[in-house]
């Protein structure tokens, strides 16, 4: 019995997907829910699993194919069909009653050494041409026959430079015209193409401006060092810096609702909820999973959600619901060593906060020059909706919350 392996339903905003790679090949045995193939959409990679146990039959769509919802990818021969064919093969027939290797041995006179070779290699003496007296088989005849079989098998094995699992595509081949200036042409992934489209859209359709400030991270670092062991022991997740920035951002967004808004045509939509996107870098590109209703999460809930999203992003198993929505985005280039940058908006949001590396710098406190861990902050915003005053005060609010984290804990 054959079962169709089909493309799952795609969200309304996604019309098709690209088949990336098969994890199983024709003839492979699979269990129910085994990972069969990956499909890449504009945002995430979808895993198509086996609907039943069986053997993967004919593959109808190859790597690189563009597919739509409901389209058939392959046929799966279920175990019922396999068991049926197996039981039928066990029923004696005119063909199965003939013993291929040993039934003809008594009919043909064989020497003990030849008989042993025939038996050990499960050979049919009738298929071997004898060169001995009166056509009798010799040991040399049997050895030559085995040698010819081995040669046929060797020719059937693909060359090591082109393994079956990873066929070389013409687009992946490096072409060195003069062995000194190699080039490589590869197709852009769906995710990279979508990122490029959205970034270009943001620059073309928004009056984007960036304002900067700096924050002394000493109090946050001290608080984190003091409680991170107890925090991890109780909540089973590490206490990072991102939860402090999420909490500080929510407090600033509450004070300046225009930064949590978006433009729709000639209308302004003020969001009464706080869905914060956290930019995550993956081998496939930048994606932004969303902490929905982030204002209702405590520090442990924020850290747990971010850690979970990070693992799912690196494994390529984020769902569409993980990426939907978002009213404000935080991106942390500091993990890569960035000192300062101007982040680009994530449409239709009107603002994005950029974090950077923490570096010890000399600062003046109470007339004294002291060394403090300083981070530069950047807020890019759509000047059509957000005035410069609001943007500056928004960053100042975040600075105040981080330099005196008791504000976050006591809600004052």
DRENKE-457791 format. One record per residue (C-alpha): residue number from 0; residue in one letter; z, x negated, y. Coordinates in pm, 1 decimal. Each point is the difference from the previous one (the first is absolute). Layout:
+------+------+----------+----------+----------+
! resi ! resn !       c3 !       c1 !       c2 !
+------+------+----------+----------+----------+
!  NUM !    a !        Z !        X !        Y !
...
+------+------+----------+----------+----------+
This chain:
+------+------+----------+----------+----------+
! resi ! resn !       c3 !       c1 !       c2 !
+------+------+----------+----------+----------+
!    0 !    x !      0.0 !      0.0 !      0.0 !
!    1 !    x !   -103.5 !   -139.5 !    340.5 !
!    2 !    x !    208.2 !     46.6 !    314.3 !
!    3 !    x !   -139.5 !    -68.6 !    345.9 !
!    4 !    x !    176.4 !   -251.5 !    224.2 !
!    5 !    x !    -64.5 !    131.8 !    351.7 !
!    6 !    x !     67.9 !    -98.7 !    360.4 !
!    7 !    x !    323.5 !    173.0 !    114.0 !
!    8 !    x !      9.4 !    231.9 !    300.2 !
!    9 !    x !    -29.4 !   -185.7 !    329.7 !
!   10 !    x !    169.9 !    104.2 !    326.8 !
!   11 !    x !   -200.1 !    207.0 !    246.7 !
!   12 !    x !    -53.5 !   -298.3 !    229.0 !
!   13 !    x !   -150.8 !   -211.7 !   -279.6 !
!   14 !    x !   -346.5 !     86.8 !   -127.4 !
!   15 !    x !    -52.0 !   -271.0 !   -260.4 !
!   16 !    x !    143.8 !   -315.7 !   -157.4 !
!   17 !    x !   -125.9 !   -335.1 !   -127.0 !
!   18 !    x !     53.5 !   -101.4 !   -362.8 !
!   19 !    x !    165.5 !   -343.2 !     14.0 !
!   20 !    x !     51.4 !   -103.2 !   -361.7 !
!   21 !    x !     53.9 !    123.9 !   -353.7 !
!   22 !    x !    317.6 !   -111.5 !   -177.0 !
!   23 !    x !   -133.9 !    114.6 !   -337.3 !
!   24 !    x !   -340.6 !    -51.6 !   -158.5 !
!   25 !    x !   -211.5 !    204.3 !   -237.9 !
!   26 !    x !    158.4 !      2.9 !   -344.2 !
!   27 !    x !    352.6 !    -80.1 !    121.3 !
!   28 !    x !    283.9 !    209.3 !   -138.8 !
!   29 !    x !    207.1 !    170.4 !    269.7 !
!   30 !    x !    320.7 !    199.4 !     10.2 !
!   31 !    x !     59.8 !    307.3 !    210.4 !
!   32 !    x !     56.6 !    -91.0 !    368.5 !
!   33 !    x !   -130.1 !   -355.1 !    -49.8 !
!   34 !    x !   -151.3 !   -146.6 !    319.0 !
!   35 !    x !   -378.3 !     22.2 !    -42.6 !
!   36 !    x !   -168.0 !    -64.1 !    335.1 !
!   37 !    x !     71.7 !    -55.8 !    372.4 !
!   38 !    x !   -167.4 !    201.5 !    276.2 !
!   39 !    x !     22.0 !   -122.1 !    360.0 !
!   40 !    x !      2.7 !    245.0 !    289.7 !
!   41 !    x !     32.4 !    -56.8 !    372.5 !
!   42 !    x !    378.4 !    -36.2 !    -26.7 !
!   43 !    x !    127.0 !    -50.1 !   -354.1 !
!   44 !    x !   -105.3 !    -98.1 !   -350.3 !
!   45 !    x !     12.3 !    285.5 !   -251.0 !
!   46 !    x !     82.9 !    -71.1 !   -363.8 !
!   47 !    x !   -185.9 !    216.6 !   -251.1 !
!   48 !    x !    187.1 !     28.7 !   -329.4 !
!   49 !    x !    -97.0 !    112.4 !   -349.6 !
!   50 !    x !     48.3 !    377.6 !    -46.5 !
!   51 !    x !     53.5 !    -45.7 !   -375.1 !
!   52 !    x !     32.7 !   -275.3 !   -259.6 !
!   53 !    x !   -315.2 !   -118.7 !   -169.7 !
!   54 !    x !   -283.8 !   -247.1 !     35.1 !
!   55 !    x !   -191.0 !    -52.7 !    323.8 !
!   56 !    x !   -357.3 !    106.2 !    -64.4 !
!   57 !    x !   -295.3 !    -23.0 !    234.4 !
!   58 !    x !     69.0 !   -122.0 !    355.9 !
!   59 !    x !   -219.6 !    197.9 !    240.5 !
!   60 !    x !     93.6 !   -163.3 !    332.5 !
!   61 !    x !      5.8 !   -376.4 !     47.4 !
!   62 !    x !    178.7 !   -222.5 !    253.0 !
!   63 !    x !   -107.5 !     64.6 !    358.0 !
!   64 !    x !   -115.9 !    357.5 !    -62.2 !
!   65 !    x !     70.4 !    263.3 !    267.1 !
!   66 !    x !    160.2 !    305.1 !   -162.9 !
!   67 !    x !    123.7 !    340.3 !    112.5 !
!   68 !    x !    274.6 !    232.7 !   -123.1 !
!   69 !    x !    -68.6 !    146.1 !   -343.7 !
!   70 !    x !   -273.5 !   -248.3 !    -85.6 !
!   71 !    x !      5.7 !   -125.7 !   -361.1 !
!   72 !    x !     93.1 !   -367.5 !    -32.6 !
!   73 !    x !      2.9 !    -40.0 !   -379.2 !
!   74 !    x !     40.5 !    178.2 !   -331.7 !
!   75 !    x !    312.9 !    -36.5 !   -210.3 !
!   76 !    x !    -15.0 !     50.7 !   -376.4 !
!   77 !    x !    333.0 !    157.1 !    -89.7 !
!   78 !    x !    212.5 !    -97.6 !   -297.4 !
!   79 !    x !    -80.5 !    332.7 !   -169.9 !
!   80 !    x !   -363.2 !    -99.7 !    -20.5 !
!   81 !    x !     94.8 !   -346.0 !   -119.4 !
!   82 !    x !    226.9 !    139.7 !   -273.3 !
!   83 !    x !   -272.4 !    242.0 !   -109.5 !
!   84 !    x !   -259.1 !   -274.1 !    -30.9 !
!   85 !    x !    249.9 !   -218.1 !   -182.9 !
!   86 !    x !     84.1 !    272.1 !   -251.3 !
!   87 !    x !   -368.7 !     64.1 !    -59.1 !
!   88 !    x !    -61.0 !   -368.1 !    -58.3 !
!   89 !    x !    264.6 !      9.1 !   -275.6 !
!   90 !    x !   -188.7 !    270.1 !   -196.2 !
!   91 !    x !   -209.4 !   -161.5 !   -278.3 !
!   92 !    x !   -373.9 !     29.9 !     59.4 !
!   93 !    x !   -307.7 !   -141.0 !   -158.0 !
!   94 !    x !     17.3 !   -289.5 !    245.4 !
!   95 !    x !    373.0 !    -69.1 !     -8.8 !
!   96 !    x !     12.7 !    -12.0 !   -378.6 !
!   97 !    x !   -217.1 !   -312.4 !     11.3 !
!   98 !    x !    220.5 !   -308.3 !     26.4 !
!   99 !    x !   -186.1 !   -239.3 !    229.8 !
!  100 !    x !    154.9 !   -331.5 !    -91.5 !
!  101 !    x !    136.6 !      5.0 !   -350.5 !
!  102 !    x !   -190.1 !    277.7 !   -182.0 !
!  103 !    x !   -308.9 !   -212.7 !    -28.9 !
!  104 !    x !    180.9 !   -315.8 !    -98.7 !
!  105 !    x !      3.9 !     83.2 !   -376.7 !
!  106 !    x !   -375.3 !     79.9 !      9.1 !
!  107 !    x !    -91.2 !   -346.5 !    129.0 !
!  108 !    x !    100.7 !   -311.3 !   -195.8 !
!  109 !    x !    216.4 !   -214.0 !    231.5 !
!  110 !    x !    170.9 !   -329.3 !    -50.0 !
!  111 !    x !    378.1 !     -6.5 !     55.3 !
!  112 !    x !    -32.3 !   -184.3 !    334.6 !
!  113 !    x !   -265.6 !    242.8 !    127.4 !
!  114 !    x !    198.5 !    300.1 !   -119.8 !
!  115 !    x !    307.0 !   -125.1 !    188.3 !
!  116 !    x !   -197.8 !    -44.7 !    327.1 !
!  117 !    x !   -153.1 !    346.9 !    -33.5 !
!  118 !    x !    338.9 !    158.7 !    -63.3 !
!  119 !    x !    185.7 !   -186.7 !    278.7 !
!  120 !    x !   -263.0 !     87.8 !    263.7 !
!  121 !    x !    -69.1 !    356.3 !   -122.7 !
!  122 !    x !   -370.6 !    -64.5 !    -47.4 !
!  123 !    x !   -269.0 !    198.1 !   -184.6 !
!  124 !    x !   -180.4 !   -243.8 !   -233.1 !
!  125 !    x !   -310.7 !    218.7 !      8.7 !
!  126 !    x !    -47.0 !    -80.0 !    371.7 !
!  127 !    x !     -8.4 !   -376.4 !    -60.8 !
!  128 !    x !   -317.8 !   -173.3 !   -112.3 !
!  129 !    x !     59.7 !   -224.5 !   -299.3 !
!  130 !    x !   -179.3 !   -333.9 !    -28.3 !
!  131 !    x !    131.3 !    -97.2 !   -340.6 !
!  132 !    x !   -175.7 !     26.6 !   -333.0 !
!  133 !    x !   -143.9 !    351.7 !    -53.3 !
!  134 !    x !    126.0 !     96.4 !    350.2 !
!  135 !    x !    359.7 !    -66.2 !    -84.2 !
!  136 !    x !    245.3 !    -34.2 !    290.4 !
!  137 !    x !    140.1 !   -341.4 !     67.6 !
!  138 !    x !    299.0 !   -106.6 !    206.6 !
!  139 !    x !   -240.1 !   -142.7 !    258.1 !
!  140 !    x !   -173.9 !    339.3 !     33.4 !
!  141 !    x !    329.8 !    173.2 !     75.2 !
!  142 !    x !    110.8 !   -266.3 !    251.1 !
!  143 !    x !   -335.6 !     17.7 !    179.1 !
!  144 !    x !     30.4 !    378.9 !     18.5 !
!  145 !    x !    347.4 !    -29.4 !    155.0 !
!  146 !    x !   -130.6 !   -258.0 !    246.8 !
!  147 !    x !   -277.3 !    235.1 !    112.8 !
!  148 !    x !    249.5 !    285.9 !     48.9 !
!  149 !    x !    221.5 !   -224.5 !    214.2 !
!  150 !    x !   -298.4 !   -102.4 !    213.2 !
!  151 !    x !    -85.5 !    366.0 !     66.1 !
!  152 !    x !    359.5 !     70.6 !    106.4 !
!  153 !    x !      2.1 !   -300.9 !    232.9 !
!  154 !    x !   -319.1 !    116.1 !    174.9 !
!  155 !    x !    155.9 !    342.6 !     56.1 !
!  156 !    x !    299.0 !   -147.3 !    188.9 !
!  157 !    x !    -57.2 !      7.8 !    380.0 !
!  158 !    x !      0.1 !   -326.4 !    189.5 !
!  159 !    x !    344.8 !   -103.5 !    135.2 !
!  160 !    x !   -133.9 !    -15.5 !    356.1 !
!  161 !    x !    -65.7 !    374.5 !     -4.5 !
!  162 !    x !    296.6 !    170.5 !   -172.5 !
!  163 !    x !    -33.6 !    367.1 !    -78.5 !
!  164 !    x !    314.3 !     94.9 !    188.6 !
!  165 !    x !   -117.5 !   -134.6 !    335.1 !
!  166 !    x !   -379.1 !      6.2 !     25.8 !
!  167 !    x !   -136.6 !   -203.8 !    286.3 !
!  168 !    x !   -159.9 !    213.4 !    266.2 !
!  169 !    x !   -288.1 !   -119.6 !    209.7 !
!  170 !    x !    194.7 !     78.8 !    315.9 !
!  171 !    x !    290.7 !   -222.4 !   -112.7 !
!  172 !    x !   -205.7 !   -312.2 !    -69.1 !
!  173 !    x !     42.5 !   -285.0 !    243.5 !
!  174 !    x !   -345.4 !   -122.4 !    103.1 !
!  175 !    x !      4.4 !   -359.5 !    127.6 !
!  176 !    x !   -342.6 !    -59.2 !    158.8 !
!  177 !    x !     51.8 !   -374.4 !     31.9 !
!  178 !    x !    330.7 !    -42.6 !   -188.1 !
!  179 !    x !    175.9 !    -63.0 !    330.8 !
!  180 !    x !      9.9 !    337.6 !    175.3 !
!  181 !    x !     92.4 !    266.1 !   -259.6 !
!  182 !    x !      7.1 !    368.8 !     87.5 !
!  183 !    x !    135.4 !    301.8 !   -178.2 !
!  184 !    x !   -103.0 !    361.9 !     56.4 !
!  185 !    x !    230.0 !    272.1 !   -135.2 !
!  186 !    x !      6.3 !    373.3 !     74.3 !
!  187 !    x !    273.6 !    124.1 !    233.3 !
!  188 !    x !    269.5 !    198.2 !   -183.3 !
!  189 !    x !     52.0 !    364.0 !     86.4 !
!  190 !    x !    341.6 !    -77.6 !    146.5 !
!  191 !    x !   -129.8 !   -286.6 !    214.7 !
!  192 !    x !   -285.4 !    218.6 !    125.7 !
!  193 !    x !    242.4 !    279.4 !     92.6 !
!  194 !    x !    235.3 !   -242.9 !    177.4 !
!  195 !    x !   -293.5 !   -140.8 !    197.9 !
!  196 !    x !   -113.9 !    350.0 !     93.3 !
!  197 !    x !    343.3 !    111.3 !    119.0 !
!  198 !    x !     71.3 !   -317.3 !    198.4 !
!  199 !    x !   -335.0 !     27.4 !    177.2 !
!  200 !    x !     70.2 !    367.6 !     64.2 !
!  201 !    x !    336.9 !    -87.0 !    154.9 !
!  202 !    x !   -151.5 !   -253.7 !    238.9 !
!  203 !    x !   -287.3 !    226.1 !    101.2 !
!  204 !    x !    188.2 !    328.0 !     41.2 !
!  205 !    x !    334.4 !   -105.1 !    151.9 !
!  206 !    x !    105.8 !   -161.7 !    326.4 !
!  207 !    x !    205.4 !   -258.8 !   -185.5 !
!  208 !    x !    255.3 !   -218.6 !    174.2 !
!  209 !    x !    281.0 !   -224.3 !   -129.9 !
!  210 !    x !    340.2 !    -74.5 !    149.7 !
!  211 !    x !    245.2 !   -266.7 !   -122.7 !
!  212 !    x !    369.0 !    -71.8 !    -11.4 !
!  213 !    x !    238.0 !   -225.5 !   -190.8 !
!  214 !    x !    313.8 !     79.3 !   -195.9 !
!  215 !    x !    298.4 !   -212.8 !    -93.0 !
!  216 !    x !     43.2 !     56.0 !   -375.3 !
!  217 !    x !    338.2 !   -175.4 !    -27.6 !
!  218 !    x !    213.6 !    314.7 !    -36.5 !
!  219 !    x !   -234.8 !    155.2 !   -254.7 !
!  220 !    x !     -4.4 !   -323.8 !   -200.9 !
!  221 !    x !    380.2 !    -25.6 !      9.3 !
!  222 !    x !     43.0 !    362.2 !   -105.2 !
!  223 !    x !   -252.5 !    -38.7 !   -279.1 !
!  224 !    x !    158.3 !   -320.4 !   -130.6 !
!  225 !    x !    343.2 !    159.8 !      5.8 !
!  226 !    x !    -92.1 !    308.4 !   -202.8 !
!  227 !    x !   -320.0 !    -77.0 !   -193.7 !
!  228 !    x !    181.5 !    -88.3 !   -325.2 !
!  229 !    x !    209.5 !    319.3 !      2.5 !
!  230 !    x !   -302.6 !    201.7 !    108.9 !
!  231 !    x !   -212.4 !   -127.0 !   -289.3 !
!  232 !    x !    283.1 !     47.0 !   -249.2 !
!  233 !    x !     50.9 !    363.4 !    101.6 !
!  234 !    x !   -357.5 !    112.2 !     66.8 !
!  235 !    x !   -190.8 !   -229.7 !   -240.3 !
!  236 !    x !   -241.4 !   -104.6 !    275.0 !
!  237 !    x !     -1.9 !   -289.1 !    245.1 !
!  238 !    x !     89.9 !     49.9 !    365.4 !
!  239 !    x !   -292.8 !   -122.4 !    207.6 !
!  240 !    x !    -88.0 !      4.2 !    368.5 !
!  241 !    x !   -252.6 !    284.5 !    -25.0 !
!  242 !    x !    265.9 !    271.4 !    -33.9 !
!  243 !    x !    153.5 !   -111.4 !    332.0 !
!  244 !    x !   -340.6 !     20.4 !    169.9 !
!  245 !    x !    -72.2 !    341.9 !   -152.2 !
!  246 !    x !    334.4 !    132.8 !    126.6 !
!  247 !    x !    -51.0 !   -155.7 !    344.3 !
!  248 !    x !   -354.7 !    140.1 !     20.4 !
!  249 !    x !    117.6 !    351.3 !    -85.6 !
!  250 !    x !    262.5 !    -17.1 !    272.9 !
!  251 !    x !   -263.7 !   -115.2 !    251.4 !
!  252 !    x !   -248.7 !    267.8 !   -114.7 !
!  253 !    x !    262.7 !    269.8 !     56.7 !
!  254 !    x !     45.5 !   -120.4 !    356.9 !
!  255 !    x !   -375.0 !    -29.8 !     67.4 !
!  256 !    x !   -177.7 !    278.2 !   -194.5 !
!  257 !    x !   -343.4 !    -82.8 !    146.3 !
!  258 !    x !     -8.9 !   -315.1 !   -216.1 !
!  259 !    x !     47.5 !    219.3 !   -307.6 !
!  260 !    x !   -288.2 !    225.5 !    107.2 !
!  261 !    x !   -376.5 !     -0.2 !    -55.2 !
!  262 !    x !   -310.2 !    123.3 !    181.0 !
!  263 !    x !   -220.6 !    270.4 !   -151.0 !
!  264 !    x !   -297.8 !     65.2 !    225.3 !
!  265 !    x !    145.1 !    117.9 !    329.9 !
!  266 !    x !    338.9 !     78.1 !   -153.3 !
!  267 !    x !    311.4 !   -209.6 !    -52.3 !
!  268 !    x !    189.5 !     57.4 !   -325.5 !
!  269 !    x !    370.4 !    -81.9 !     27.3 !
!  270 !    x !    138.6 !    -54.0 !   -349.1 !
!  271 !    x !    351.6 !    128.0 !    -62.5 !
!  272 !    x !     41.1 !   -227.1 !   -302.1 !
!  273 !    x !     -9.1 !   -374.0 !    -57.4 !
!  274 !    x !   -242.6 !   -121.1 !   -266.2 !
!  275 !    x !     -6.2 !   -377.3 !     36.4 !
!  276 !    x !   -281.1 !   -205.5 !   -150.7 !
!  277 !    x !     94.0 !   -345.8 !   -129.4 !
!  278 !    x !   -301.4 !   -232.0 !    -15.1 !
!  279 !    x !    -21.5 !   -186.1 !   -332.4 !
!  280 !    x !   -239.7 !   -285.0 !    -76.6 !
!  281 !    x !   -156.9 !      3.3 !   -348.4 !
!  282 !    x !   -273.7 !   -206.8 !   -167.7 !
!  283 !    x !   -234.8 !    294.1 !     66.1 !
!  284 !    x !     82.9 !     22.7 !    369.5 !
!  285 !    x !    247.0 !    158.6 !    241.8 !
!  286 !    x !    139.2 !    341.7 !    -88.7 !
!  287 !    x !    265.7 !    211.2 !    172.6 !
!  288 !    x !    229.0 !    208.2 !   -223.9 !
!  289 !    x !    208.0 !    253.0 !    193.2 !
!  290 !    x !    375.6 !     60.5 !      3.9 !
!  291 !    x !      1.0 !    378.3 !     40.8 !
!  292 !    x !    293.4 !    141.7 !    198.6 !
!  293 !    x !    131.6 !   -352.4 !     51.4 !
!  294 !    x !    270.2 !    128.6 !    235.0 !
!  295 !    x !    167.7 !    169.6 !   -297.0 !
!  296 !    x !     25.7 !   -324.3 !   -200.3 !
!  297 !    x !    296.2 !   -236.6 !     13.2 !
!  298 !    x !    -36.7 !   -379.1 !    -14.6 !
!  299 !    x !     -0.3 !     -1.3 !   -380.8 !
!  300 !    x !   -259.0 !    277.5 !    -15.5 !
!  301 !    x !   -229.4 !   -186.3 !    238.5 !
!  302 !    x !     28.4 !   -330.3 !   -186.8 !
!  303 !    x !    -48.4 !    171.4 !   -336.0 !
!  304 !    x !   -310.7 !    183.0 !    119.5 !
!  305 !    x !   -152.0 !   -313.8 !    152.0 !
!  306 !    x !     64.6 !   -202.7 !   -316.3 !
!  307 !    x !   -152.8 !    273.8 !   -213.6 !
!  308 !    x !   -308.6 !     22.8 !    221.3 !
!  309 !    x !    -39.2 !   -378.0 !     -7.5 !
!  310 !    x !      2.7 !     -8.5 !   -380.2 !
!  311 !    x !   -243.7 !    290.0 !    -28.0 !
!  312 !    x !   -231.4 !   -153.4 !    261.2 !
!  313 !    x !    -16.7 !   -336.6 !   -175.3 !
!  314 !    x !    -60.2 !    176.3 !   -331.6 !
!  315 !    x !   -268.9 !    217.1 !    159.1 !
!  316 !    x !    160.8 !    328.1 !   -106.8 !
!  317 !    x !     79.7 !    162.9 !    335.2 !
!  318 !    x !    -73.3 !    373.4 !      3.9 !
!  319 !    x !   -169.3 !    188.5 !    283.2 !
!  320 !    x !    326.1 !    170.2 !     89.6 !
!  321 !    x !    150.0 !   -345.7 !     64.8 !
!  322 !    x !   -260.0 !    -61.3 !    272.3 !
!  323 !    x !    -33.0 !    343.9 !    158.3 !
!  324 !    x !    110.2 !     67.1 !    353.9 !
!  325 !    x !    191.2 !   -246.2 !    213.0 !
!  326 !    x !    104.8 !     40.4 !    362.5 !
!  327 !    x !     87.8 !   -364.9 !     78.9 !
!  328 !    x !    -63.4 !   -333.1 !   -174.2 !
!  329 !    x !    193.6 !   -325.6 !    -34.7 !
!  330 !    x !   -177.2 !   -318.4 !   -105.8 !
!  331 !    x !    171.7 !   -330.9 !    -75.5 !
!  332 !    x !   -221.3 !   -302.4 !     49.5 !
!  333 !    x !    309.2 !   -219.6 !      7.1 !
!  334 !    x !      7.9 !    -19.7 !   -379.9 !
!  335 !    x !   -321.0 !   -205.0 !     24.6 !
!  336 !    x !    128.0 !   -215.0 !    287.1 !
!  337 !    x !   -158.6 !    187.6 !    290.2 !
!  338 !    x !    164.2 !    -85.7 !    331.7 !
!  339 !    x !   -171.6 !    258.2 !    218.9 !
!  340 !    x !   -280.9 !    253.1 !    -39.3 !
!  341 !    x !   -145.4 !    320.6 !    142.1 !
!  342 !    x !     -5.5 !    251.2 !   -286.8 !
!  343 !    x !   -278.9 !    260.6 !     -7.4 !
!  344 !    x !     77.6 !    371.6 !     -4.4 !
!  345 !    x !     -9.7 !    200.6 !   -321.3 !
!  346 !    x !   -189.3 !    317.2 !    107.1 !
!  347 !    x !     87.7 !    271.5 !     81.9 !
!  348 !    x !    336.4 !   -156.9 !     83.7 !
!  349 !    x !     41.8 !   -114.9 !    357.6 !
!  350 !    x !    231.2 !   -300.4 !    -51.9 !
!  351 !    x !     82.0 !   -280.1 !   -243.2 !
!  352 !    x !    288.2 !   -248.9 !      1.0 !
!  353 !    x !    -64.9 !   -362.7 !    -95.1 !
!  354 !    x !    280.2 !   -221.2 !   -136.4 !
!  355 !    x !    -32.6 !   -378.5 !     -8.0 !
!  356 !    x !    167.4 !   -311.0 !   -135.4 !
!  357 !    x !    363.1 !    -71.2 !     88.4 !
!  358 !    x !     31.4 !   -343.6 !    163.2 !
!  359 !    x !    296.6 !   -179.8 !    151.2 !
!  360 !    x !    -52.6 !    -43.7 !    374.4 !
!  361 !    x !    212.5 !   -107.3 !    296.6 !
!  362 !    x !    117.4 !    297.5 !    207.0 !
!  363 !    x !    244.6 !     40.3 !    287.1 !
!  364 !    x !    318.8 !    199.4 !    -66.4 !
!  365 !    x !    277.4 !     16.8 !    261.1 !
!  366 !    x !   -145.1 !   -298.2 !    181.1 !
!  367 !    x !    -14.4 !   -211.3 !   -318.2 !
!  368 !    x !   -305.3 !   -115.9 !   -192.2 !
!  369 !    x !     47.6 !     95.9 !   -366.4 !
!  370 !    x !   -219.8 !     14.8 !   -308.7 !
!  371 !    x !    -72.7 !    349.0 !   -131.9 !
!  372 !    x !   -234.8 !    149.7 !   -263.7 !
!  373 !    x !   -265.2 !    174.6 !    208.5 !
!  374 !    x !   -279.4 !    234.3 !   -106.7 !
!  375 !    x !   -288.2 !    108.3 !    220.2 !
!  376 !    x !    -85.4 !    370.9 !    -14.3 !
!  377 !    x !   -335.2 !    154.6 !     92.1 !
!  378 !    x !    -76.0 !    366.4 !     60.7 !
!  379 !    x !   -366.1 !    101.4 !     12.3 !
!  380 !    x !    -52.8 !    350.8 !    136.1 !
!  381 !    x !   -265.4 !    242.8 !    116.2 !
!  382 !    x !     19.4 !     -3.9 !    376.8 !
!  383 !    x !   -164.1 !    342.7 !     15.6 !
!  384 !    x !    321.6 !    153.0 !   -130.9 !
!  385 !    x !    273.0 !   -259.0 !     56.2 !
!  386 !    x !     79.8 !   -139.7 !    344.7 !
!  387 !    x !     98.1 !   -362.3 !     45.7 !
!  388 !    x !    352.2 !     99.7 !    103.1 !
!  389 !    x !     55.8 !    188.9 !   -324.3 !
!  390 !    x !   -139.7 !   -284.9 !   -209.6 !
!  391 !    x !    223.5 !   -257.9 !    166.6 !
!  392 !    x !    311.4 !    219.0 !    -24.8 !
!  393 !    x !    -81.5 !     72.7 !   -363.9 !
!  394 !    x !      6.6 !   -373.8 !    -81.3 !
!  395 !    x !    316.2 !    -47.1 !    206.0 !
!  396 !    x !    168.6 !    275.2 !   -204.7 !
!  397 !    x !    -93.7 !   -175.7 !   -324.2 !
!  398 !    x !    128.7 !   -328.1 !    144.0 !
!  399 !    x !    333.8 !    158.4 !     94.3 !
!  400 !    x !     44.0 !    161.0 !   -340.4 !
!  401 !    x !    -66.8 !   -325.9 !   -184.8 !
!  402 !    x !    210.2 !   -220.5 !    225.4 !
!  403 !    x !    292.5 !    241.4 !    -37.1 !
!  404 !    x !    -53.9 !    152.1 !   -349.4 !
!  405 !    x !    320.5 !    203.7 !     36.4 !
!  406 !    x !   -221.1 !    242.3 !    196.2 !
!  407 !    x !   -192.7 !     69.2 !   -323.0 !
!  408 !    x !    309.9 !     36.5 !   -214.4 !
!  409 !    x !    202.2 !    212.3 !    244.4 !
!  410 !    x !   -297.1 !    198.1 !    135.3 !
!  411 !    x !     85.5 !    -74.2 !    362.2 !
+------+------+----------+----------+----------+
